[in-house]
Each structure stands twice: as structure tokens, then as C-alpha cells.
């Protein structure tokens, strides 16, 4: 095993083994622009004329940035835990380290346009307007095809509102990094699922330089899985006669919830959606976005509150400042014990996905049975 692992090892151990989540961290970290991204397959690939698909001429000369950026390469979990918290997690911390709250925005606009309490929208607006961040990398929507996700850079309240809400197909939000950097942004937030928000922690732990320094804040979204684009035609249209352009909002609360432009509300059983599970999610062990500064998601008894886990000192500072400024309101997580139990259950199920043959990662930490 090479002591300077490069794309050849990443290709074998992660990309083609089934561990790759498609987060695109390797693509944005590559200093030679020899890695590109297949949006349809949501996987990175190496350009053929510079070492071939499975090797890299720059890697042969010592470049290791792609492996140092990957949040699924070798001992990624322990490295990220130590970077964020200075220790490995305890056996009881199946959903990661942090304090749990229920939160929501105090702004009526953020409540109306945001998802499950509007907490993430409120935090982004607060940080952008205070100047703590220059931009945020988020999931937006394609301007042509309804509900097709696209990485986006946001800098204003209007842009926060335009990109608010959940989509359940994958957007590799880190791919918005080059555009943000080219525009002069030096302080960026990343909003995304666990696979994306683990990347800045792993980058920092492995010292990837300015890319890691710019990705200074991470807001993680609780996520069991995402779905292939084919779910729109293969399920919603084929089985329910719902065209993607009719959908105005979607959510998952035990079922796939769809709100339509004509006022109809439709529930689709999740078991019908399983066939459209994105391949990059099948081995992902991180439901609770365990290496974010703050994690958030809409599970539990209260649909207008966000289950929120404050994980780091930076997250704690931002959380307390936003509370003091009156842009969020907070309740104890213990007000919804069912939400915490569900988070732990779903985290346990996700952690069991990590294959026994894979190096590092969650299998090193015993988990309770679901």
C-alpha cells in the first residue's frame, strides 16, 4: 500500500468499490484540473489523456490532494472526529457528537419558504448579513428542467429564499466552490448531506491548504438517502400521473409527500421509491451529518421545528449569536424524545451500511442494534 496514495488508490478503494458518495471533494481539491464529474452518475472521473481513467501522472510524481480530500478514504471518520472534537466518539454517540435542540426561524418569510422551521435559512441570512461568510455553497435548481438539482453559490437573502427547501435527488454542492472562489469569496459555508460536510473536516485534518481554509463552516442535513432523477418519470409520472413541473414542494415524513400546483397533496409510499435509490447512498454510513458544525433535519413530532445538533465550538458560537440576535428560537431537544430516538435509530441503520471489507470508517466503532 502506497505511503503517498493518489488517484490510482482512490479509484480502486473508493470510486469503483461502491464507497464513493459523489460529493466531488476530490474534484475541487485537484490542483491540476484532471478530475471531472459525471452529473448523471454522480461520480468523479479522471480524464483519459493524463494517466488514464485509473491512474494520474501527477499522482505518480507525488500529488495526493484527491485522496486527502476524500471523506470516504481510509481512516476518514476517526480523522474527522479528532479534527472536530479531539477524540473518537463514544459507543453511545451513534449519531455523532453534539447537543440536540429544536429550533425555528423567527421570521415569517423564512418560516414560509424554508423547510421544517426554516432554521438553515435563518442561519445563512444571519451570517451573510453579518459578514461572517462571503457565500454559501448550496443545492439549487436547474433553470430549465423543473426539480433538477444544481450546485449554487448564494450571497443574498433573495438567493437564500430561492434555494430554500428540500430536494431528494443529489446535488454535489461542493462543485459550486470554483465559482465562489473565482468571485473572490474567501469565507464560505457548505450546506449539504453528511458526505459533503465531512469533506471540509477531512480536508482540514489532512491539510489540503486554501480549499479547506475557505470552507470554514458546514451545515449538515439529515439524510437517509437520495434518489436518481429517474424517480420523476419512472415513479411519479408512471404510477401517479404527476409531471415534475406540477410539483411545488416535496418532503419525506415516513412517506414521500408531494404538493402540486393545482392544490392537490399526494403521498407516495417510500417502499415504492426504494428502486430509485442513488447508488452512491447504498454504502453511506452517515445519516446525521456527523462532521458538520451544525446538523439539521425535519424529523419528529413537530413539522414546524427543525431538529438541530450543535457539534463544534464554531457551531456553538454561531448558534448562540443567532439566538441572542433573535433570528431563531430554541427549545430543548428533550421536548421531542421521539425525534432523538428516531435520529439514533436511523443513524444506527446507516452505520451498518459501511462494508466490513472497507478500510477505516464506522465499522471500527460498535453500534447498537436498530
VMD Tcl script that draws the C-alpha trace (Angstrom):
set ca {
  {0.00 0.00 0.00}
  {1.48 3.31 -1.07}
  {2.59 5.78 1.60}
  {1.59 8.56 -0.82}
  {-1.80 7.37 -2.07}
  {-3.08 9.16 -5.15}
  {-5.88 8.82 -7.70}
  {-4.91 5.21 -8.51}
  {-5.69 4.19 -4.93}
  {-8.77 6.43 -4.72}
  {-10.13 4.96 -7.94}
  {-9.74 1.40 -6.66}
  {-10.59 1.81 -3.00}
  {-13.45 4.32 -3.24}
  {-14.69 5.28 -6.71}
  {-15.15 1.79 -8.19}
  {-15.63 -0.12 -4.94}
  {-19.04 1.36 -4.10}
  {-17.86 3.66 -1.30}
  {-17.94 6.87 -3.37}
  {-20.84 9.14 -2.46}
  {-20.22 11.55 -5.32}
  {-19.55 14.52 -3.03}
  {-16.99 15.98 -5.54}
  {-14.42 16.91 -2.87}
  {-11.65 15.29 -4.91}
  {-12.67 17.32 -7.97}
  {-12.47 20.71 -6.28}
  {-9.24 19.81 -4.47}
  {-7.41 18.72 -7.62}
  {-4.80 21.40 -8.45}
  {-4.20 20.08 -11.98}
  {-7.81 20.02 -13.25}
  {-7.55 16.40 -14.34}
  {-10.65 15.28 -12.41}
  {-14.11 15.90 -13.78}
  {-17.61 14.95 -12.67}
  {-20.36 12.86 -14.23}
  {-23.57 14.54 -13.09}
  {-25.79 11.72 -14.32}
  {-23.83 9.04 -12.49}
  {-22.83 11.43 -9.66}
  {-19.25 10.18 -9.65}
  {-15.84 11.76 -10.33}
  {-13.62 10.55 -13.14}
  {-10.08 11.13 -14.32}
  {-9.51 12.46 -17.81}
  {-8.17 9.77 -20.11}
  {-5.26 11.69 -21.64}
  {-3.36 12.26 -18.38}
  {-2.73 8.81 -16.98}
  {-5.95 7.10 -17.98}
  {-9.15 6.58 -16.04}
  {-7.44 4.61 -13.27}
  {-4.15 6.48 -12.79}
  {-2.74 10.01 -12.69}
  {0.61 11.22 -13.97}
  {0.64 13.98 -11.34}
  {-0.07 11.38 -8.66}
  {2.89 9.37 -9.86}
  {5.01 12.46 -9.21}
  {3.69 12.87 -5.66}
  {0.36 14.74 -5.81}
  {-2.02 13.32 -3.18}
  {-4.67 16.03 -2.84}
  {-7.56 13.95 -4.17}
  {-7.10 11.24 -1.53}
  {-6.53 13.86 1.17}
  {-9.86 15.48 0.29}
  {-11.97 12.31 0.12}
  {-14.33 11.83 3.09}
  {-14.54 8.07 2.45}
  {-10.84 7.25 2.00}
  {-9.25 5.00 4.62}
  {-9.42 6.29 8.21}
  {-11.66 9.25 7.40}
  {-14.08 9.01 10.33}
  {-11.52 8.98 13.12}
  {-9.55 11.77 11.46}
  {-12.66 13.93 11.16}
  {-13.77 13.15 14.73}
  {-10.37 14.17 16.06}
  {-10.31 17.34 13.95}
  {-13.77 18.40 15.12}
  {-13.72 17.12 18.71}
  {-10.22 15.98 19.65}
  {-11.35 12.42 20.24}
  {-13.14 9.38 18.84}
  {-16.82 9.18 19.63}
  {-18.20 7.03 22.42}
  {-20.26 3.93 21.71}
  {-23.43 5.80 22.72}
  {-22.77 8.63 20.26}
  {-24.16 6.73 17.30}
  {-25.39 9.96 15.66}
  {-22.12 11.76 16.31}
  {-21.03 14.24 18.95}
  {-23.18 17.26 19.81}
  {-26.09 18.80 21.72}
  {-29.64 18.43 20.40}
  {-32.25 21.20 20.19}
  {-35.47 22.06 18.43}
  {-35.16 25.32 16.51}
  {-37.02 27.52 14.08}
  {-36.71 30.89 12.40}
  {-38.49 33.85 13.92}
  {-39.01 35.46 10.51}
  {-42.37 34.70 8.92}
  {-40.73 34.74 5.47}
  {-38.07 32.20 6.46}
  {-40.73 30.01 8.07}
  {-42.83 30.14 4.92}
  {-40.09 29.42 2.39}
  {-37.74 27.25 4.45}
  {-38.11 23.58 5.29}
  {-39.33 22.34 8.68}
  {-38.88 25.53 10.70}
  {-36.60 27.48 8.39}
  {-33.58 27.20 10.70}
  {-30.99 26.80 7.94}
  {-32.36 29.79 6.01}
  {-32.27 31.90 9.15}
  {-28.66 30.99 9.92}
  {-27.48 31.64 6.37}
  {-29.18 35.05 6.22}
  {-27.75 35.94 9.62}
  {-24.18 35.02 8.66}
  {-24.29 36.63 5.21}
  {-25.70 39.89 6.51}
  {-23.29 39.99 9.45}
  {-20.36 39.34 7.10}
  {-19.23 36.11 8.75}
  {-19.36 34.38 5.35}
  {-18.98 35.75 1.83}
  {-21.02 33.00 0.19}
  {-22.65 29.63 0.78}
  {-22.47 26.54 -1.43}
  {-25.94 25.01 -1.57}
  {-28.22 22.93 -3.74}
  {-30.24 24.97 -6.19}
  {-32.45 24.10 -9.12}
  {-31.70 23.97 -12.81}
  {-33.15 26.95 -14.68}
  {-34.58 24.79 -17.49}
  {-35.64 21.39 -16.11}
  {-38.03 21.57 -13.11}
  {-36.70 19.90 -9.94}
  {-33.33 19.08 -11.48}
  {-30.77 19.95 -8.82}
  {-27.71 22.08 -9.48}
  {-24.92 23.34 -7.18}
  {-25.35 27.05 -6.45}
  {-23.46 29.94 -4.86}
  {-25.66 32.22 -2.77}
  {-24.79 35.61 -1.28}
  {-28.09 37.41 -0.63}
  {-31.37 36.97 1.21}
  {-33.20 36.60 -2.10}
  {-30.84 33.81 -3.14}
  {-31.30 32.06 0.21}
  {-35.06 32.13 -0.34}
  {-34.77 30.94 -3.94}
  {-32.76 27.86 -2.93}
  {-34.63 27.02 0.30}
  {-36.47 23.75 0.75}
  {-35.59 20.11 0.21}
  {-34.95 18.17 -2.95}
  {-34.35 14.46 -2.81}
  {-32.18 13.99 -5.85}
  {-28.46 14.60 -5.41}
  {-26.72 17.92 -5.85}
  {-22.91 17.87 -5.41}
  {-22.88 21.30 -3.79}
  {-19.08 21.38 -3.50}
  {-18.92 21.83 -7.27}
  {-20.04 25.42 -6.67}
  {-16.68 26.08 -4.96}
  {-14.71 27.18 -8.08}
  {-17.34 29.79 -8.99}
  {-17.37 31.10 -5.42}
  {-13.57 31.27 -5.29}
  {-13.36 32.98 -8.68}
  {-15.81 35.63 -7.45}
  {-13.47 36.42 -4.55}
  {-15.22 34.57 -1.74}
  {-12.74 33.60 0.98}
  {-15.17 32.63 3.76}
  {-17.63 30.01 2.56}
  {-20.31 27.92 4.20}
  {-21.22 24.49 2.83}
  {-24.78 23.21 3.19}
  {-25.27 19.56 2.32}
  {-25.68 15.98 3.40}
  {-23.18 14.14 5.58}
  {-20.99 13.07 2.67}
  {-20.46 16.71 1.64}
  {-19.96 18.21 5.09}
  {-17.47 15.52 6.12}
  {-15.22 16.69 3.30}
  {-14.08 20.03 4.83}
  {-13.27 18.28 8.12}
  {-11.23 15.60 6.36}
  {-9.55 18.24 4.17}
  {-8.55 20.22 7.24}
  {-7.32 17.13 9.08}
  {-5.18 16.15 6.08}
  {-4.01 19.71 5.41}
  {-5.28 20.39 1.90}
  {-4.48 24.12 2.14}
  {-6.60 27.01 0.93}
  {-9.56 24.89 -0.14}
  {-10.02 23.64 3.41}
  {-9.46 27.13 4.85}
  {-12.13 28.67 2.65}
  {-14.71 26.03 3.59}
  {-14.93 27.39 7.09}
  {-18.48 26.49 8.16}
  {-20.55 23.40 7.48}
  {-24.30 22.96 7.96}
  {-25.30 19.33 7.58}
  {-28.68 17.98 6.51}
  {-30.01 14.74 7.98}
  {-30.31 12.25 5.15}
  {-31.10 8.55 4.79}
  {-30.67 8.55 1.02}
  {-31.24 10.45 -2.20}
  {-32.85 9.26 -5.41}
  {-31.94 9.10 -9.08}
  {-33.52 11.60 -11.46}
  {-35.49 8.71 -12.95}
  {-37.86 8.83 -9.97}
  {-39.78 11.68 -11.61}
  {-40.73 9.79 -14.77}
  {-40.33 6.24 -13.51}
  {-42.47 6.64 -10.39}
  {-44.27 9.97 -10.00}
  {-45.36 10.16 -13.64}
  {-45.69 6.46 -14.46}
  {-47.58 5.44 -11.31}
  {-49.33 8.65 -10.26}
  {-49.60 10.74 -13.41}
  {-47.68 13.60 -11.77}
  {-45.40 15.59 -14.06}
  {-42.33 17.14 -12.43}
  {-43.41 20.65 -13.45}
  {-46.60 20.21 -11.38}
  {-44.68 19.73 -8.11}
  {-44.27 22.85 -5.95}
  {-42.92 21.27 -2.76}
  {-41.77 17.90 -1.50}
  {-40.86 16.34 1.82}
  {-40.36 12.94 3.41}
  {-42.18 12.14 6.64}
  {-42.48 8.37 6.57}
  {-43.92 8.79 3.07}
  {-42.91 10.85 0.05}
  {-45.09 13.98 0.31}
  {-45.83 15.98 -2.84}
  {-47.67 19.30 -3.02}
  {-48.90 20.19 -6.50}
  {-49.61 23.46 -8.28}
  {-53.34 22.75 -8.50}
  {-53.60 22.45 -4.73}
  {-53.52 18.64 -4.54}
  {-51.46 16.81 -1.94}
  {-50.22 13.29 -2.77}
  {-48.46 10.72 -0.60}
  {-46.22 8.11 -2.22}
  {-45.16 5.11 -0.07}
  {-41.40 5.11 0.44}
  {-41.18 1.43 -0.44}
  {-42.15 2.41 -3.99}
  {-39.19 4.82 -4.13}
  {-36.52 2.35 -2.98}
  {-35.88 1.09 -6.51}
  {-34.72 4.60 -7.42}
  {-32.15 4.87 -4.60}
  {-28.96 6.52 -5.84}
  {-26.07 4.05 -5.89}
  {-23.78 6.46 -4.02}
  {-26.08 6.26 -0.99}
  {-26.15 2.50 -0.59}
  {-22.95 2.25 1.50}
  {-23.15 5.69 3.12}
  {-22.97 5.37 6.91}
  {-23.84 8.95 7.88}
  {-27.49 9.81 8.46}
  {-26.91 12.66 10.89}
  {-24.23 14.69 9.08}
  {-21.89 13.84 11.91}
  {-18.96 16.10 10.99}
  {-20.87 19.32 10.38}
  {-20.57 22.30 12.68}
  {-24.36 22.23 12.95}
  {-26.68 19.50 11.66}
  {-30.37 19.96 10.97}
  {-33.35 17.99 9.74}
  {-37.10 17.69 9.78}
  {-37.83 14.57 11.80}
  {-40.04 14.21 14.83}
  {-43.44 15.29 16.05}
  {-43.25 18.99 15.17}
  {-43.31 19.76 11.45}
  {-42.62 23.46 12.02}
  {-39.48 22.92 14.13}
  {-36.04 21.76 12.99}
  {-34.19 19.04 14.89}
  {-30.77 20.65 15.31}
  {-27.47 19.23 16.57}
  {-24.79 21.74 17.55}
  {-21.50 19.91 17.20}
  {-18.46 22.22 17.35}
  {-17.25 25.36 19.09}
  {-17.78 27.32 15.89}
  {-21.29 25.91 15.63}
  {-21.96 26.80 19.26}
  {-20.80 30.39 18.78}
  {-22.99 30.89 15.71}
  {-25.96 29.22 17.37}
  {-25.71 31.39 20.48}
  {-25.18 34.58 18.48}
  {-28.22 33.87 16.30}
  {-30.30 33.17 19.38}
  {-29.13 36.38 21.05}
  {-29.92 38.34 17.89}
  {-33.44 36.98 17.90}
  {-33.30 35.35 14.46}
  {-34.04 31.86 15.83}
  {-35.98 30.45 18.75}
  {-34.95 27.32 20.59}
  {-36.49 24.53 22.64}
  {-34.73 21.63 24.36}
  {-34.34 18.53 22.23}
  {-35.91 16.59 25.09}
  {-39.24 18.19 24.14}
  {-39.37 15.63 21.34}
  {-37.79 12.41 22.62}
  {-39.26 10.52 19.68}
  {-37.22 12.62 17.26}
  {-33.99 11.85 19.11}
  {-34.85 8.15 19.23}
  {-35.60 8.17 15.50}
  {-32.34 10.00 14.74}
  {-30.39 7.38 16.68}
  {-32.27 4.53 15.02}
  {-31.71 5.87 11.52}
  {-28.07 6.62 12.33}
  {-27.58 3.05 13.51}
  {-29.16 1.66 10.35}
  {-26.95 3.89 8.21}
  {-23.76 2.99 10.05}
  {-24.40 -0.68 9.39}
  {-24.20 0.02 5.67}
  {-20.44 0.51 5.81}
  {-18.95 -2.72 4.41}
  {-16.78 -4.91 6.59}
  {-14.15 -5.09 3.84}
  {-13.71 -1.30 3.74}
  {-10.76 0.33 5.47}
  {-11.40 2.63 8.41}
  {-14.77 4.20 8.91}
  {-17.70 3.28 11.13}
  {-17.06 -0.45 11.42}
  {-14.32 0.39 13.93}
  {-16.94 1.68 16.36}
  {-19.54 -0.82 17.63}
  {-23.14 0.26 17.16}
  {-26.29 -0.72 19.00}
  {-28.86 -2.80 17.19}
  {-31.66 -0.94 15.46}
}
mol new
graphics top color blue
foreach p $ca { graphics top sphere $p radius 0.5 }
foreach p [lrange $ca 0 end-1] q [lrange $ca 1 end] { graphics top cylinder $p $q radius 0.2 }
display resetview
